[in-house]
Amino acid sequence: MKAHIIQIGNSRGIRLPKSLLQECDLDNDANTEVEVIVKNKHLVISKVQTPRAGWDTAFKKMAAAGDDQLIDTGDQNKWDAEEWEWK
């Protein structure tokens, strides 16, 4: 697909067809945040990944499976008891 770079104020822009945005799952909101990087002289536009997205669903599955227990027993060794110091 070919597109033209257009003037938008002092900047430049490209209009992207809705079908292209739908294919990339970017058509949900007109204000969707994207990340734009240059890779080997190509522009790469990606949907911004939300940190920890989906964690609450994963935690609920873990709790339902009984897999949400701490692995560390909390037992102290000699170094913990005698040498560790909070500052």
Secondary structure, 3 states (H helix, E strand, C coil): CCCCCEEECCEEECCCCHHHHHHCCCCCCCCCCEEEEEECCEEEEEECCCCCCCHHHHHHHHHHCCCCCCCCCCCCCHHHHHCCCCC
